[in-house]
Amino acid sequence: MGCIEDLKPDVILSSVTFKECREFIEKSTKEVSYVEPGYRLFEEYLIGVPPIAIGVDGDFLLFPYTKPCHGTFLIRLPGNGEIERLRKERNQKGK
């Protein structure tokens, strides 16, 4: 299992709610996917209030990340293959 912190994410917002993250992502990115809690991204399972929004901003992903005892953050990371996997899974759901 990896660690999101090892990827050195850009923290866009801190101490926010999942609703605030979702609204920010919907307003600031052109491509948004929605996943359920437990979705695996960068070898980590996302936790949160569904639907969890993941935004694509060029070659970067924006998504909420919760650190127990520290709260929820909106972070930005290079997609590194996760964007294509996310798109593929979204397209498969649409069929």
C-alpha positions in Angstrom: 0.0 0.0 0.0 1.3 3.4 -0.9 1.0 6.7 0.9 -0.6 9.8 -0.7 1.8 12.0 1.3 4.8 10.3 -0.4 3.4 11.6 -3.8 3.7 15.2 -2.4 0.2 16.4 -3.4 -0.7 20.1 -3.8 -3.2 20.9 -1.1 -5.9 23.1 -2.7 -8.3 23.3 0.3 -7.9 22.1 3.9 -10.4 21.4 6.7 -13.3 21.2 4.3 -16.4 19.0 3.9 -17.0 16.5 1.1 -19.7 18.8 -0.2 -17.3 21.7 -0.4 -14.8 19.5 -2.3 -17.4 18.3 -4.7 -18.6 21.8 -5.4 -15.1 23.1 -6.0 -14.3 20.2 -8.3 -17.6 20.6 -10.3 -16.9 24.4 -10.7 -13.2 24.2 -11.5 -12.8 21.2 -13.8 -14.4 20.3 -17.1 -14.2 16.5 -16.5 -15.7 15.0 -13.3 -16.2 11.4 -12.3 -18.1 10.2 -9.3 -17.1 7.2 -7.3 -18.3 5.4 -4.2 -16.3 5.2 -0.9 -13.8 2.5 -1.1 -12.7 3.4 -4.6 -9.0 2.8 -5.0 -6.8 5.7 -6.3 -3.0 5.7 -6.1 -3.1 2.5 -4.1 -5.2 4.1 -1.4 -8.9 3.6 -0.6 -10.9 6.8 -0.6 -13.3 7.3 2.2 -16.0 9.9 2.4 -19.6 10.9 1.8 -20.9 9.7 -1.6 -20.7 10.6 -4.3 -17.0 11.4 -4.1 -16.1 13.7 -7.0 -12.8 13.3 -8.8 -11.9 16.1 -11.3 -9.5 15.9 -14.2 -7.6 19.1 -14.8 -5.2 18.5 -17.7 -2.8 15.8 -16.5 -3.8 16.2 -12.9 -6.5 14.8 -10.6 -8.3 16.7 -7.9 -10.0 14.7 -5.2 -10.8 14.8 -1.5 -8.5 12.9 0.8 -9.3 12.3 4.4 -6.5 11.8 7.0 -8.0 10.4 10.2 -7.7 12.8 13.1 -6.6 15.6 10.6 -9.7 16.1 8.5 -10.5 16.3 4.8 -8.3 18.0 2.2 -8.8 18.7 -1.5 -5.6 17.6 -3.2 -4.1 17.8 -6.7 -1.7 15.1 -8.1 -0.4 14.2 -11.5 -2.6 11.5 -13.0 0.1 9.0 -13.8 -2.2 6.4 -15.4 -5.0 6.9 -13.0 -6.9 9.2 -15.4 -7.1 6.6 -18.1 -8.3 4.0 -15.6 -10.9 6.3 -14.2 -12.2 7.1 -17.7 -12.3 3.5 -18.7 -14.3 2.5 -15.6 -16.6 5.5 -16.1 -17.2 4.4 -19.7 -17.9 0.8 -18.7 -20.5 2.0 -16.2 -22.2 4.1 -18.9 -22.9 1.0 -21.0 
